[in-house]
Amino acid sequence: MNTHKHQSWVVPGLWFRQNLLESIFDISKEAARKYRSNGLWLEGKHWRTDPANRIVYNRVEIENWLGGHS
């Protein structure tokens, strides 16, 4: 009997969809909406819409923002 457990890791690309936002940065969809609507996250820099008209986020720019560099 094989008792080894396998772990899966998700590594987002530069732009990723909203469903990964909480697991990557622990930021809820509602918090992200507030950051967008209050102008803390800028369209084209921190977020944009993809060709399917879904919101996607920029991993590097959000990391910079969280670190106080944005």
C-alpha positions as CSV (number, residue, x, y, z in Angstrom):
1,M,0.0,0.0,0.0
2,N,1.4,3.4,-1.0
3,T,1.1,5.9,1.9
4,H,2.8,8.8,0.2
5,K,0.7,12.0,-0.1
6,H,1.0,14.2,-3.1
7,Q,0.8,18.0,-2.8
8,S,-0.4,20.2,-5.6
9,W,0.9,23.7,-6.0
10,V,-0.7,26.4,-8.1
11,V,1.7,29.0,-9.5
12,P,-0.1,31.8,-11.2
13,G,1.2,33.5,-14.3
14,L,1.6,37.2,-14.5
15,W,-2.2,37.7,-15.0
16,F,-4.6,35.4,-13.2
17,R,-8.3,35.2,-12.6
18,Q,-10.1,36.3,-9.5
19,N,-10.8,32.7,-8.2
20,L,-7.1,32.4,-7.3
21,L,-6.9,35.8,-5.5
22,E,-7.8,34.5,-2.1
23,S,-5.6,31.4,-2.2
24,I,-2.6,33.4,-3.4
25,F,-2.9,36.6,-1.4
26,D,-5.7,35.9,1.1
27,I,-7.6,38.8,-0.4
28,S,-11.4,38.2,-0.7
29,K,-13.4,39.0,-3.8
30,E,-15.2,41.7,-1.9
31,A,-11.9,43.3,-0.7
32,A,-10.6,43.2,-4.3
33,R,-13.8,44.9,-5.5
34,K,-13.3,47.7,-2.9
35,Y,-9.6,48.2,-3.8
36,R,-10.7,48.6,-7.5
37,S,-13.7,50.8,-6.9
38,N,-11.7,53.0,-4.4
39,G,-8.8,53.5,-6.8
40,L,-6.3,51.6,-4.7
41,W,-5.8,49.1,-7.5
42,L,-5.5,50.8,-10.9
43,E,-7.0,49.3,-14.1
44,G,-4.3,48.3,-16.5
45,K,-1.7,48.0,-13.7
46,H,-3.2,45.9,-10.9
47,W,-6.2,44.5,-12.8
48,R,-7.8,44.5,-16.2
49,T,-10.4,42.6,-18.1
50,D,-9.3,39.7,-20.3
51,P,-10.7,39.0,-23.9
52,A,-13.5,37.0,-22.3
53,N,-14.5,40.1,-20.3
54,R,-13.4,38.6,-17.0
55,I,-11.4,40.5,-14.4
56,V,-7.8,39.3,-14.1
57,Y,-5.1,40.5,-11.7
58,N,-1.4,41.2,-12.0
59,R,0.5,39.1,-9.6
60,V,3.7,41.3,-9.6
61,E,1.9,44.6,-9.1
62,I,-0.2,43.2,-6.3
63,E,2.9,41.9,-4.6
64,N,4.5,45.3,-5.0
65,W,1.4,47.0,-3.6
66,L,1.3,44.7,-0.6
67,G,5.0,45.5,0.0
68,G,4.3,49.2,-0.1
69,H,6.0,49.8,-3.4
70,S,3.1,50.6,-5.7
